[in-house]
Amino acid sequence: MTTSENAKTYTERAESEPTELHKNFAKWIEEKTGYAPDLKTVQIVCAMRMDFQRSEENQTDLKARKEAAQAKKAKAAAEKKARLEAQLKKLQEELAKETAADQPAEKPAPAAKKTAPSKAAPVAPAEPAKAVEAPATKAAPRARTRKTAAPKATAAK
């Protein structure tokens, strides 16, 4: 629909009489809120709400609000990161001061001089050492037990 067709439809909607649904809805609003809405306003709102939701004006506004919310969220995240980094720096400085106070001052060892690489033939890497296997342990001998023979039954005579 074009804008002129919508305007005609909107005008026609506004000129129509409220239905029972509109009357019941207005009554329900008054019961729930204590506010007595204008019946014609309830009718127009019911009829045009979805048109408003789809409208370019509303979509532009929704997009702008979404972008503003994302920018606000990004700004808050950046501020939080800066605040945490400042706290971390402060804690690191305190730790450095405490560590420096606890440690006696030592002079660093002189750096070893680098030697020029030799031009000798490259040496093949040694084979990796085999893991030393633990010697097998002998199982403890089982305790010997004496077997006693069951008494022989005497033969029937």
ZIGIPE-V437639 format. One record per pair of residues at least 6 apart in sequence whose C-alpha atoms are under 7 Angstrom apart, sorted by sequence separation. I is the first residue (numbers start at 0). J is the second residue. D is the distance in Angstrom with one decimal. If there is no record, write none. Layout:
{{I,J,D} {I,J,D}}
This chain:
{{29,35,4.9} {51,57,6.6} {29,36,6.9} {25,36,6.2} {25,38,6.1} {22,38,6.6} {25,41,6.3} {21,41,6.3} {21,42,5.4} {17,39,6.8} {17,42,5.7} {13,43,6.2}}
